Amino acid sequence: MAVLRVRGYALPDGEPIDLYADGDEWTTDPVGGAELVGEGWVLPGLVDAHTHPGAEEPGRPLDDGVLREDLRAHLEAGVALIRAPGLAGEPPDWFGRDDDSPRAFHAGPWIAQYGHFFDGWGRRAEPVDLPAVAAEQAARTGWAKVVIDWLVGDDVLPLEVLREAVRRVHAAGGRLAVHSMHPAGAAIAVEAGVDSLEHGMWLDPELLPRMAEQGTALTPTLALITASLERARAKPDGPDREWHVGGASAHGRLTAAAVEAGVTVLAGTDSRPHGGVAGEVRAFVDAGVPPHEAIAAASWAARSYLGLPGLAEGAPADAVVYDADPRTDLGLLDKPRAVIVRGRLVRRRRGPQ
């Protein structure tokens, strides 16, 4: 495999770098004959921390061809790492390892109570059985994902059940993500000490300091939720409209407040077409998150949360290179100069710097 070279200024610090991809590791030791594939501002690969590739719509089965197309779209956008907190089925062995796939963490199929979630997707369990189901999943893949609330008026998973799920998942060496879109669910998730709260609409901002202290991350899927506002406002008056409009209207402020409180906030798209994490970064900034922190949520901070280092000696050879500092022009996130994943050149844009 050819040795690739990138140089320029590395985020998060903006310090000069000159790196060589020696297989799937970065090294600062010069390698003769290395090909300079990117020069400019260098990020350690983008991250989409909430994506569900492989199914064209809710309830459809996992499709190998769709999965490959979705993952390729992530790569083309500079996404070197994804976390899939819920899939339409168990993925094939090549998922996360193939040259046409970003690195990947996944939680297997969603886990939900009977009567919750999309028909045809996920595993159903009675509350008494749910902790064991989650622990079994986490033991196999490192993550489990539990849907703890669903529609307005549905029962929320009891706190003691979620606490037991957290305990068993952690005992199995895994981490637990939860879906919540209601105030009671979000409060239970924080009280139980889950590893990540997905969406978190209606999360009480007073819980943010506790989340920061105990290390519970928030993946707000902000662009998707705020984009639903127009549809929500067209609903008939009633509890569902009140819930949707009120939660989505406040979600940007909540996201900015979480960053301000020191919560680990992750960028995740939760939508099709795939490869749109740059739009989530811009939604963060529109909500008041400083550009540096918004990009961190889709790059170095997300990689650190998922256990991967950035642009350092011996780190995985992932990088995305831009012509200028993307913090000063977020539009650059859509136009990478070069994308390197596993020490391989995924994409290079030729032409003037």
C-alpha positions as CSV (number, residue, x, y, z in Angstrom):
1,M,0.0,0.0,0.0
2,A,1.3,3.4,-0.9
3,V,2.5,5.7,1.9
4,L,0.4,8.8,2.0
5,R,1.4,12.2,3.5
6,V,-0.6,15.1,4.8
7,R,0.7,18.4,6.1
8,G,-0.6,21.8,7.2
9,Y,-2.3,22.9,10.4
10,A,-4.0,20.3,12.6
11,L,-7.1,20.9,14.6
12,P,-8.0,21.2,17.5
13,D,-4.8,23.2,18.2
14,G,-3.9,24.6,14.9
15,E,-0.3,23.5,15.2
16,P,1.8,22.6,12.1
17,I,1.9,18.9,11.3
18,D,3.6,16.7,8.7
19,L,2.2,13.1,9.0
20,Y,2.8,9.9,7.0
21,A,0.3,7.0,6.9
22,D,2.4,3.9,7.6
23,G,-0.3,1.4,6.9
24,D,-3.1,2.3,9.3
25,E,-1.0,4.4,11.6
26,W,0.2,8.0,11.5
27,T,3.9,8.6,12.0
28,T,5.9,11.8,12.1
29,D,9.0,9.9,10.8
30,P,9.5,10.9,7.1
31,V,9.0,8.1,4.6
32,G,10.8,8.3,1.3
33,G,8.6,8.3,-1.7
34,A,5.4,9.1,0.2
35,E,2.7,10.8,-1.8
36,L,1.5,14.2,-0.6
37,V,-2.2,13.9,-1.0
38,G,-3.4,16.8,1.1
39,E,-2.1,20.1,2.3
40,G,-4.1,22.7,4.3
41,W,-6.1,22.4,7.5
42,V,-6.3,18.9,8.8
43,L,-9.0,17.2,11.0
44,P,-8.7,13.7,12.4
45,G,-11.6,12.4,10.3
46,L,-15.3,13.4,10.8
47,V,-17.6,11.4,13.0
48,D,-21.4,10.8,12.6
49,A,-22.3,9.5,16.1
50,H,-26.0,8.8,15.3
51,T,-26.7,7.2,12.0
52,H,-28.7,4.1,10.9
53,P,-27.4,3.0,7.5
54,G,-28.7,0.1,5.5
55,A,-32.5,0.5,5.4
56,E,-34.3,2.8,3.1
57,E,-37.2,3.6,5.5
58,P,-38.4,2.6,9.0
59,G,-39.4,-1.0,9.2
60,R,-37.5,-2.2,6.2
61,P,-34.9,-5.0,6.6
62,L,-31.2,-4.4,6.4
63,D,-30.1,-4.5,2.8
64,D,-26.5,-5.1,1.9
65,G,-26.5,-3.0,-1.2
66,V,-28.2,0.0,0.6
67,L,-25.7,-0.4,3.4
68,R,-22.8,-0.1,1.1
69,E,-24.2,2.9,-0.7
70,D,-24.9,4.6,2.7
71,L,-21.5,4.0,4.0
72,R,-19.8,5.2,0.8
73,A,-21.8,8.4,1.1
74,H,-20.3,8.9,4.6
75,L,-16.8,8.3,3.3
76,E,-17.2,10.8,0.5
77,A,-18.3,13.4,3.0
78,G,-15.1,12.9,5.1
79,V,-16.7,10.7,7.7
80,A,-14.1,8.2,8.9
81,L,-16.0,6.9,11.9
82,I,-19.7,6.2,12.6
83,R,-21.7,5.0,15.6
84,A,-24.9,3.3,14.7
85,P,-27.1,3.2,17.8
86,G,-29.6,0.8,16.3
87,L,-29.6,-1.1,13.0
88,A,-32.3,-2.9,11.0
89,G,-30.5,-6.1,11.6
90,E,-27.1,-7.6,12.6
91,P,-24.6,-6.2,10.0
92,P,-22.3,-8.3,7.9
93,D,-18.8,-9.1,9.0
94,W,-17.3,-6.5,6.7
95,F,-19.2,-3.6,8.3
96,G,-16.7,-1.2,9.8
97,R,-13.8,-3.0,8.4
98,D,-14.1,-2.9,4.6
99,D,-12.3,-0.2,2.6
100,D,-15.7,1.1,1.5
101,S,-16.9,1.5,5.1
102,P,-16.0,4.0,7.8
103,R,-14.8,2.6,11.0
104,A,-17.9,1.7,13.0
105,F,-19.4,1.1,16.4
106,H,-22.9,-0.3,16.5
107,A,-25.5,-1.5,19.0
108,G,-27.2,-4.1,16.8
109,P,-31.0,-3.9,16.6
110,W,-32.8,-1.4,18.8
111,I,-34.4,-2.8,22.0
112,A,-37.8,-1.6,23.0
113,Q,-40.8,-2.4,25.0
114,Y,-43.8,-4.1,23.3
115,G,-46.0,-1.5,21.6
116,H,-43.1,1.0,21.2
117,F,-41.0,1.9,18.2
118,F,-41.4,1.1,14.5
119,D,-43.1,-2.1,13.4
120,G,-40.6,-4.5,11.9
121,W,-37.6,-3.0,13.6
122,G,-35.7,-3.9,16.7
123,R,-36.1,-6.5,19.4
124,R,-39.0,-6.4,21.9
125,A,-38.7,-7.3,25.5
126,E,-40.8,-7.1,28.7
127,P,-39.3,-4.7,31.2
128,V,-38.2,-7.5,33.4
129,D,-36.2,-9.1,30.6
130,L,-34.8,-6.0,29.0
131,P,-31.6,-5.6,31.1
132,A,-30.5,-9.1,30.1
133,V,-31.3,-8.5,26.5
134,A,-29.3,-5.3,26.5
135,A,-26.3,-6.9,28.3
136,E,-26.2,-9.7,25.8
137,Q,-26.1,-7.3,22.9
138,A,-23.4,-5.1,24.5
139,A,-21.3,-8.2,25.2
140,R,-21.3,-8.9,21.5
141,T,-20.8,-5.5,20.0
142,G,-19.8,-3.1,22.8
143,W,-23.0,-1.1,22.7
144,A,-26.7,-1.6,23.3
145,K,-29.5,0.9,22.5
146,V,-32.8,1.0,24.4
147,V,-35.9,3.0,23.4
148,I,-37.2,4.1,26.8
149,D,-40.1,6.3,25.6
150,W,-42.0,6.7,22.4
151,L,-45.3,8.4,21.7
152,V,-47.1,11.0,23.8
153,G,-48.9,9.1,26.6
154,D,-46.9,5.9,26.3
155,D,-45.4,4.3,29.4
156,V,-41.8,5.2,30.1
157,L,-39.4,2.4,31.0
158,P,-39.2,2.3,34.8
159,L,-36.1,3.8,36.4
160,E,-35.2,0.6,38.3
161,V,-35.3,-1.4,35.0
162,L,-33.0,1.1,33.3
163,R,-30.6,1.2,36.3
164,E,-30.4,-2.6,36.1
165,A,-29.7,-2.4,32.3
166,V,-26.9,0.1,32.9
167,R,-25.4,-2.1,35.6
168,R,-25.5,-5.3,33.5
169,V,-24.3,-3.6,30.3
170,H,-21.3,-2.1,32.2
171,A,-20.6,-5.5,33.8
172,A,-20.5,-6.9,30.3
173,G,-17.9,-4.3,29.3
174,G,-20.2,-2.3,27.1
175,R,-22.0,1.0,27.0
176,L,-25.7,1.9,26.9
177,A,-27.4,4.5,24.6
178,V,-31.0,5.4,25.1
179,H,-33.6,7.0,22.9
180,S,-35.7,9.6,24.7
181,M,-37.9,12.4,23.4
182,H,-39.9,13.2,26.6
183,P,-39.1,15.0,29.8
184,A,-39.7,11.9,32.1
185,G,-37.6,9.7,29.9
186,A,-34.7,12.1,29.8
187,A,-34.8,12.5,33.6
188,I,-34.8,8.7,34.0
189,A,-31.9,8.3,31.6
190,V,-29.7,10.8,33.5
191,E,-30.7,9.4,36.9
192,A,-29.8,5.9,35.7
193,G,-26.4,7.0,34.5
194,V,-26.7,5.9,30.9
195,D,-23.6,6.5,28.6
196,S,-25.4,8.5,26.0
197,L,-28.8,10.2,25.6
198,E,-30.0,10.2,22.0
199,H,-32.1,13.1,20.9
200,G,-32.9,14.3,24.4
201,M,-35.8,16.5,23.4
202,W,-37.4,18.1,26.5
203,L,-34.3,17.3,28.6
204,D,-34.4,19.6,31.7
205,P,-31.4,22.0,31.4
206,E,-31.0,21.7,35.2
207,L,-29.8,18.1,34.6
208,L,-26.9,19.2,32.4
209,P,-24.3,19.7,35.2
210,R,-25.0,16.1,36.4
211,M,-24.6,14.8,32.9
212,A,-21.3,16.5,32.6
213,E,-20.1,15.2,36.0
214,Q,-21.1,11.6,35.3
215,G,-20.0,11.5,31.7
216,T,-23.4,11.1,30.0
217,A,-23.1,12.3,26.4
218,L,-25.9,14.0,24.5
219,T,-26.5,13.4,20.8
220,P,-29.2,16.0,20.0
221,T,-29.7,15.2,16.3
222,L,-30.5,18.9,16.1
223,A,-30.8,19.5,12.4
224,L,-33.4,16.7,12.0
225,I,-35.5,17.9,15.0
226,T,-35.5,21.6,14.1
227,A,-36.3,20.7,10.5
228,S,-39.5,19.0,11.7
229,L,-40.9,22.2,13.2
230,E,-42.9,23.2,10.2
231,R,-44.5,19.8,10.0
232,A,-45.2,19.9,13.7
233,R,-46.9,23.3,13.5
234,A,-49.3,21.9,10.9
235,K,-50.6,19.3,13.3
236,P,-54.0,19.6,14.9
237,D,-54.0,21.3,18.3
238,G,-53.5,18.7,21.0
239,P,-50.9,17.0,23.2
240,D,-48.9,15.7,20.3
241,R,-48.6,19.1,18.7
242,E,-47.8,20.8,22.0
243,W,-45.0,18.2,22.7
244,H,-43.5,18.4,19.2
245,V,-43.5,22.1,18.7
246,G,-42.4,22.9,22.3
247,G,-39.6,20.4,22.3
248,A,-38.3,21.2,18.8
249,S,-38.4,24.9,19.4
250,A,-36.2,24.7,22.4
251,H,-33.8,22.1,21.2
252,G,-31.2,24.5,19.8
253,R,-31.0,26.4,23.0
254,L,-30.7,23.1,24.9
255,T,-27.8,22.0,22.6
256,A,-25.9,25.2,23.2
257,A,-26.6,25.0,26.9
258,A,-25.2,21.5,27.0
259,V,-22.0,22.5,25.4
260,E,-21.7,25.5,27.8
261,A,-22.2,23.1,30.7
262,G,-19.4,20.9,29.7
263,V,-21.5,17.9,28.5
264,T,-19.9,15.8,25.8
265,V,-22.1,16.7,22.9
266,L,-21.9,14.5,19.8
267,A,-22.9,15.3,16.2
268,G,-25.3,12.8,14.7
269,T,-27.6,13.0,11.7
270,D,-30.2,10.3,12.1
271,S,-31.4,10.9,8.6
272,R,-31.2,10.1,4.9
273,P,-29.3,10.8,2.7
274,H,-26.2,9.8,4.6
275,G,-23.1,11.9,4.6
276,G,-24.8,15.0,6.0
277,V,-22.9,15.6,9.3
278,A,-21.6,19.0,8.0
279,G,-25.3,20.1,8.2
280,E,-25.4,19.1,11.8
281,V,-22.3,21.1,12.6
282,R,-23.9,24.2,11.0
283,A,-27.1,23.6,13.0
284,F,-25.1,23.6,16.2
285,V,-23.5,26.9,15.2
286,D,-26.9,28.4,14.2
287,A,-28.1,27.5,17.7
288,G,-25.2,29.4,19.3
289,V,-22.5,26.8,19.7
290,P,-19.0,28.2,18.9
291,P,-17.6,26.8,15.6
292,H,-14.7,25.2,17.4
293,E,-16.9,23.2,19.7
294,A,-19.4,22.4,16.9
295,I,-16.7,20.9,14.7
296,A,-15.2,19.1,17.8
297,A,-18.6,17.3,18.2
298,A,-18.1,15.9,14.7
299,S,-14.4,15.2,14.9
300,W,-11.8,15.0,17.7
301,A,-14.2,15.2,20.7
302,A,-16.4,12.4,19.2
303,R,-13.4,10.3,18.4
304,S,-12.1,10.6,21.9
305,Y,-15.5,9.7,23.4
306,L,-15.5,6.6,21.2
307,G,-12.0,5.7,22.2
308,L,-9.9,6.7,19.2
309,P,-7.1,9.3,19.2
310,G,-6.8,12.1,16.7
311,L,-3.8,13.3,14.7
312,A,-0.9,11.8,16.8
313,E,2.0,9.4,16.5
314,G,0.6,5.9,16.3
315,A,-3.0,7.0,15.9
316,P,-5.3,5.4,13.3
317,A,-4.6,7.0,9.9
318,D,-7.8,8.9,9.4
319,A,-7.9,12.5,8.2
320,V,-9.8,15.0,6.2
321,V,-8.0,18.0,4.7
322,Y,-9.5,21.4,3.8
323,D,-8.1,24.3,1.9
324,A,-8.6,26.7,4.8
325,D,-9.7,26.7,8.4
326,P,-13.3,25.3,8.4
327,R,-14.0,27.1,11.7
328,T,-14.0,30.4,9.7
329,D,-16.0,29.0,6.8
330,L,-18.3,26.1,7.6
331,G,-19.1,25.7,4.0
332,L,-15.6,24.2,3.5
333,L,-16.9,21.1,5.4
334,D,-18.7,20.1,2.2
335,K,-15.6,20.5,0.1
336,P,-12.7,18.4,1.5
337,R,-9.4,18.6,-0.3
338,A,-8.6,14.9,0.6
339,V,-10.1,12.2,2.7
340,I,-7.9,9.4,4.2
341,V,-9.3,6.4,6.1
342,R,-7.2,3.5,7.3
343,G,-4.2,5.0,5.5
344,R,-6.0,4.8,2.2
345,L,-7.0,7.7,0.0
346,V,-10.8,7.7,-0.2
347,R,-11.2,11.0,-2.1
348,R,-9.0,13.8,-3.5
349,R,-10.2,17.0,-5.1
350,R,-7.6,18.3,-7.6
351,G,-7.2,21.8,-8.7
352,P,-6.0,25.1,-7.2
353,Q,-5.6,25.2,-3.4
